[in-house]
């Protein structure tokens, strides 16, 4: 596993954890698009974010943008989205949580 980028940013006072998870997945897709990877797995501890990406009815512009990024990436790369239990000591998840707190 390699880290392509370490990035954080302010989403505003009203942003939810859900919105942060969706934006994180969308940004991962953007970073991976030109990586020439044959396959990628994106882990998230947000069941609601993953469920919204799998839902046929999209009610959020952020979710729609993320789905479009996933579809674009999947044209050249096998993409797998997986849920991981949050706060369970998974190194990548702990790192992501620490970055989110910044």
C-alpha positions, 0 to 999 in steps of 0.5 A: 500500500502506498500513499499518493497524497496527504491532503486535508482542507476545511469543509465549513462549519455545516459539513457533515462526516458523511460529506467528508467521506464522500469528498474523500472517496471522490478525491481518491478517484481523482488522484488515482485516475492517472496512476495506471493502476490495474485495480484499487481498493478504497476503504471507508468506515462510513456505511452510509456513504458506501450505501449512498454510492450504491443507491440507484436514487441520487439526491446529493450533488456531492454523491453524484460527483463522486459516482461520476469520478468512480465511473470514470476511474473504473473505465481503466481500473478495477475499483472495489469499495470496502467498509472497514470498522472505524476506531478499530485500530486499522492503520489507514483508517486511523491515519485518515481520522487524524488527517480529518481532525486537522 
